[in-house]
């Protein structure tokens, strides 16, 4: 869902917008944005990160099988919490899967000087940067496309996308609805407070159990809800 869709749902649930409204009045937008970002920051402080499914593309260098990831490094975008899928994308837009493996699986691979079309990828996390390792080493300048979970830290525009599971969407909507009512000095019903708490706990439990993951389906990304 987009930030606009998130805010619309929360404001309707909070009782500030009517059903069927598709636009947020300007006087509501900035305050709702501020509340949303405060909530994201508070959740992050509690260890609950809101994931955004992100696509990154990087052109490989022949003979080079490792690439650093972080500010000013080979891949300069925000570091992922997890790479969930990867492909080599060809000029005709067809794709060849690259399996994401663990460090243990990578360590067990054979001759790591072997060259060819990479079919394995391992992410090694670091303190200030990460490194991806490919096997075999690329023998040409292939286009590597990776889909990963990254933690969203702030919303800045109505078009910003929070591409998460249905359970996370519920937690975001209910949580923001509660915050908006509190901010405007309105009472929070027991049902709304309970729904907000329950939906957030459900997401926390799922994160702890490591059960919900985006998956590739028919060559592209989709989300499984629970």
C-alpha positions as CSV (number, residue, x, y, z in Angstrom):
1,X,0.0,0.0,0.0
2,X,1.1,3.6,-0.6
3,X,1.4,6.1,2.2
4,X,-1.7,7.8,1.0
5,X,-3.7,4.5,1.2
6,X,-2.3,3.9,4.7
7,X,-3.3,7.4,5.9
8,X,-6.7,7.2,4.3
9,X,-7.5,3.9,6.0
10,X,-6.2,5.1,9.4
11,X,-8.1,8.4,9.2
12,X,-11.4,6.7,8.2
13,X,-10.9,4.2,11.1
14,X,-10.2,7.1,13.4
15,X,-13.5,8.7,12.3
16,X,-11.9,11.8,10.7
17,X,-12.8,10.9,7.1
18,X,-16.0,9.5,5.6
19,X,-16.2,6.2,3.8
20,X,-15.6,6.7,0.1
21,X,-13.3,9.7,0.5
22,X,-10.2,9.4,-1.6
23,X,-8.3,12.6,-0.8
24,X,-6.8,13.7,2.5
25,X,-7.4,17.4,3.3
26,X,-4.3,19.4,3.5
27,X,-4.8,20.3,7.1
28,X,-4.8,16.5,8.0
29,X,-1.8,15.5,5.9
30,X,1.2,17.0,7.7
31,X,-0.1,16.0,11.2
32,X,-0.8,12.4,10.0
33,X,2.6,12.2,8.4
34,X,4.3,13.4,11.6
35,X,2.4,10.8,13.7
36,X,3.2,8.0,11.2
37,X,6.9,8.8,11.3
38,X,6.9,9.0,15.1
39,X,5.2,5.6,15.2
40,X,7.8,4.1,12.8
41,X,10.6,5.5,14.9
42,X,9.0,4.2,18.2
43,X,8.6,0.7,16.7
44,X,12.2,0.7,15.4
45,X,13.3,1.6,18.9
46,X,11.4,-1.5,20.2
47,X,13.1,-3.7,17.5
48,X,10.1,-3.9,15.3
49,X,11.1,-2.8,11.8
50,X,8.6,-2.2,9.1
51,X,10.0,-4.0,6.0
52,X,9.7,-2.7,2.5
53,X,10.3,-5.0,-0.4
54,X,13.0,-3.3,-2.6
55,X,14.5,-4.1,-5.9
56,X,18.2,-3.4,-6.5
57,X,20.0,-3.8,-9.8
58,X,23.8,-4.1,-10.2
59,X,26.0,-4.7,-13.2
60,X,28.6,-7.4,-12.4
61,X,32.3,-7.2,-13.4
62,X,33.7,-10.3,-15.1
63,X,36.0,-12.2,-12.7
64,X,34.8,-10.4,-9.6
65,X,32.6,-12.5,-7.3
66,X,32.3,-10.2,-4.3
67,X,30.6,-6.8,-3.9
68,X,30.4,-4.6,-0.9
69,X,27.1,-3.0,0.0
70,X,26.8,0.3,1.8
71,X,27.4,4.1,1.6
72,X,30.1,4.8,-1.0
73,X,30.7,1.1,-1.8
74,X,30.0,-1.1,-4.8
75,X,26.3,-1.1,-4.1
76,X,25.3,2.2,-2.6
77,X,21.7,1.8,-1.7
78,X,20.4,1.1,1.8
79,X,21.6,-2.2,3.2
80,X,19.1,-5.0,3.3
81,X,17.9,-7.0,6.3
82,X,17.6,-10.0,4.1
83,X,17.8,-10.8,0.4
84,X,14.8,-12.9,-0.5
85,X,15.4,-13.6,-4.2
86,X,17.8,-12.8,-7.0
87,X,18.1,-13.3,-10.7
88,X,20.4,-12.7,-13.7
89,X,18.3,-10.5,-16.1
90,X,19.1,-10.9,-19.7
91,X,18.9,-8.3,-22.5
92,X,15.5,-9.8,-23.7
93,X,14.2,-9.3,-20.1
94,X,14.2,-13.0,-19.4
95,X,15.6,-14.1,-16.1
96,X,17.7,-16.9,-14.6
97,X,17.3,-17.7,-10.9
98,X,20.2,-17.1,-8.5
99,X,19.7,-19.1,-5.3
100,X,20.2,-17.2,-2.1
101,X,22.3,-19.4,0.2
102,X,23.7,-19.3,3.8
103,X,27.3,-18.7,4.7
104,X,27.6,-22.3,5.6
105,X,26.3,-23.4,2.2
106,X,28.7,-21.0,0.5
107,X,31.6,-22.4,2.5
108,X,30.8,-25.9,1.3
109,X,30.9,-24.9,-2.4
110,X,33.8,-26.2,-4.5
111,X,36.4,-24.3,-6.5
112,X,35.6,-20.7,-5.9
113,X,37.7,-19.6,-8.8
114,X,35.3,-21.3,-11.2
115,X,33.7,-18.8,-13.7
116,X,30.4,-18.8,-15.5
117,X,26.9,-17.5,-15.0
118,X,26.4,-17.0,-11.2
119,X,23.7,-19.3,-9.7
120,X,24.4,-18.8,-6.0
121,X,24.5,-15.7,-3.9
122,X,25.5,-15.3,-0.2
123,X,25.0,-12.2,1.9
124,X,27.5,-11.7,4.7
125,X,26.5,-9.0,7.2
126,X,29.0,-6.6,8.6
127,X,29.0,-3.8,11.2
128,X,29.1,-0.9,8.8
129,X,28.7,-2.7,5.4
130,X,27.6,-6.0,3.9
131,X,29.2,-8.1,1.2
132,X,27.5,-10.4,-1.3
133,X,29.5,-13.4,-2.7
134,X,28.5,-15.0,-6.1
135,X,29.2,-18.5,-7.3
136,X,30.6,-19.1,-9.8
137,X,32.5,-15.9,-10.5
138,X,30.8,-14.0,-13.4
139,X,32.5,-14.5,-16.7
140,X,30.7,-11.4,-18.2
141,X,29.1,-8.2,-17.2
142,X,25.8,-9.7,-16.2
143,X,22.9,-7.7,-14.7
144,X,22.1,-8.9,-11.2
145,X,18.7,-8.1,-9.8
146,X,18.0,-8.6,-6.1
147,X,14.8,-8.3,-4.1
148,X,15.3,-7.7,-0.4
149,X,13.6,-6.6,2.8
150,X,14.8,-3.2,3.9
151,X,13.6,-1.3,7.0
152,X,11.6,1.8,6.2
153,X,12.7,4.7,8.5
154,X,10.3,7.5,7.4
155,X,7.6,8.4,5.0
156,X,8.1,11.5,3.0
157,X,5.6,11.4,0.1
158,X,2.1,10.1,-0.4
159,X,3.4,7.8,-3.2
160,X,5.9,6.1,-0.9
161,X,5.1,2.4,-0.8
162,X,5.0,0.1,2.2
163,X,5.0,-3.3,0.5
164,X,4.4,-5.6,3.5
165,X,2.1,-8.4,4.6
166,X,-1.6,-8.0,5.4
167,X,-0.8,-8.5,9.1
168,X,1.7,-5.6,9.1
169,X,-0.7,-3.4,7.2
170,X,-3.4,-4.0,9.8
171,X,-0.9,-3.1,12.6
172,X,0.1,0.1,10.7
173,X,-3.5,1.2,10.1
174,X,-4.8,0.5,13.6
175,X,-1.7,1.9,15.3
176,X,-1.9,5.2,13.3
177,X,-5.7,5.5,13.9
178,X,-5.1,5.3,17.7
179,X,-2.3,7.9,17.5
180,X,-4.5,10.3,15.5
181,X,-7.3,10.1,18.0
182,X,-5.0,10.6,20.9
183,X,-3.3,13.6,19.1
184,X,-6.6,15.3,18.6
185,X,-7.7,14.7,22.1
186,X,-10.5,12.2,21.2
187,X,-11.2,9.1,23.3
188,X,-10.0,5.8,22.0
189,X,-12.6,3.0,22.1
190,X,-11.7,-0.3,23.8
191,X,-12.3,-2.1,20.5
192,X,-9.9,0.2,18.6
193,X,-7.2,0.0,21.3
194,X,-7.5,-3.8,21.5
195,X,-7.3,-4.2,17.7
196,X,-4.2,-2.0,17.6
197,X,-2.5,-4.0,20.4
198,X,-3.5,-7.4,18.9
199,X,-2.4,-6.6,15.4
200,X,1.0,-5.3,16.6
201,X,1.5,-8.4,18.8
202,X,0.7,-10.6,15.9
203,X,3.4,-9.0,13.7
204,X,5.9,-9.2,16.6
205,X,5.1,-12.9,17.0
206,X,5.5,-13.6,13.3
207,X,8.8,-11.7,13.2
208,X,10.1,-13.7,16.2
209,X,9.1,-17.0,14.6
210,X,10.5,-15.9,11.2
211,X,7.5,-17.2,9.4
212,X,6.4,-14.6,6.9
213,X,8.5,-14.0,3.8
214,X,8.0,-12.5,0.3
215,X,8.5,-15.1,-2.4
216,X,9.1,-15.2,-6.1
217,X,6.1,-16.4,-8.2
218,X,6.0,-16.6,-11.9
219,X,9.3,-14.8,-12.2
220,X,8.3,-11.7,-10.2
221,X,7.8,-10.8,-6.6
222,X,4.6,-11.2,-4.6
223,X,3.7,-11.3,-0.9
224,X,2.4,-14.3,1.0
225,X,0.0,-13.2,3.9
226,X,0.7,-15.6,6.7
